[in-house]
Amino acid sequence: MVNAAISGVHRDCVKFSWMNVDMSLVKRSLSLSGHPTSVALEPEFWAVLERMAAAEARTVSALLRRLDETRGDRPLASAARVAALGWALGSPDGVVRDGLCPSQDDAGP
């Protein structure tokens, strides 16, 4: 396990093997509603969340707090992955609607 403090966010890098596939999760600690918590995601999702946060001129922690407020019953890590996927697919707010995000081709004239 590797620990590093980056921009006030604690990261733990956890590697594990599942079905002969090496996967790694990066865990970041933050405070939500005054309670300490952590989120473990693949580095690729953290990269997208960092771009989302930069596009919104906020920190990743602030972005996760926004996602936490709107996630309903979905676990925070799942909400973060879905938001990252939606944003990467072109949804400006990271919301996946009806299972799909609007594409450039669907925008019309």
C-alpha positions in Angstrom: 0.0 0.0 0.0 1.3 3.4 -0.9 0.3 6.6 0.9 0.7 10.1 -0.3 -0.9 13.5 0.5 -1.8 15.4 -2.6 -3.6 18.8 -2.4 -5.0 18.0 1.0 -6.5 14.7 -0.1 -5.2 11.5 1.3 -4.5 8.7 -1.3 -4.1 5.0 -0.6 -3.1 2.9 -3.6 -4.5 -0.6 -3.2 -3.6 -3.4 -5.7 -5.3 -6.7 -5.8 -5.7 -9.6 -8.3 -9.0 -10.8 -9.4 -9.4 -13.6 -12.0 -5.7 -13.2 -13.1 -6.3 -9.5 -13.9 -4.2 -7.0 -11.9 -6.4 -4.1 -10.9 -5.6 -1.1 -8.7 -7.8 1.3 -6.7 -6.8 4.7 -5.4 -8.4 5.6 -2.2 -8.9 9.3 -1.3 -10.2 10.5 2.1 -12.4 13.6 2.4 -15.1 15.0 4.7 -18.8 14.8 3.8 -21.3 16.6 6.0 -18.7 16.9 8.7 -17.9 13.1 8.6 -14.6 11.6 7.4 -15.1 9.1 4.6 -13.1 7.7 1.8 -13.7 6.7 -1.8 -11.8 4.1 -3.7 -11.8 4.3 -7.5 -9.6 3.2 -10.4 -7.0 5.8 -11.5 -8.8 6.3 -14.8 -12.0 7.5 -13.0 -10.0 9.8 -10.8 -8.4 11.4 -13.9 -11.9 12.1 -15.3 -13.2 13.4 -12.0 -10.1 15.8 -11.9 -11.0 17.1 -15.3 -14.7 17.5 -14.4 -13.7 19.4 -11.2 -11.3 21.7 -13.2 -14.0 22.4 -15.8 -16.3 23.4 -13.0 -13.6 25.4 -11.3 -13.8 23.4 -8.1 -11.8 20.8 -6.2 -12.4 17.1 -6.6 -13.5 17.1 -2.9 -16.1 19.8 -3.8 -17.2 17.7 -6.8 -17.6 14.6 -4.6 -19.7 16.6 -2.1 -22.0 17.7 -5.0 -22.3 14.1 -6.1 -23.0 13.0 -2.6 -25.9 15.5 -2.3 -27.5 14.2 -5.5 -26.7 10.4 -5.5 -29.8 9.1 -3.7 -29.3 5.5 -2.6 -26.4 4.9 -5.0 -23.1 4.3 -3.2 -20.8 7.3 -3.6 -18.1 5.4 -5.6 -20.8 4.2 -8.0 -22.2 7.7 -8.3 -18.7 9.0 -9.0 -18.1 6.4 -11.7 -21.4 7.1 -13.4 -20.8 10.8 -13.3 -17.3 10.4 -14.8 -18.7 8.1 -17.5 -21.4 10.6 -18.3 -19.0 13.5 -18.5 -16.6 11.5 -20.6 -19.4 10.6 -23.0 -20.3 14.3 -23.4 -22.9 15.1 -20.7 -21.9 18.5 -19.4 -23.2 17.7 -15.9 -22.1 14.1 -15.9 -25.6 12.9 -15.7 -26.4 9.7 -17.7 -30.0 10.0 -18.7 -31.9 6.9 -19.8 -28.7 4.9 -19.7 -27.1 7.0 -22.5 -25.5 10.4 -22.8 -26.2 12.7 -25.7 -23.6 12.4 -28.4 -22.4 15.1 -30.8 -24.3 13.4 -33.6 -27.6 13.6 -31.6 -27.3 17.4 -31.2 -29.0 18.1 -34.5 -28.4 21.1 -36.7 
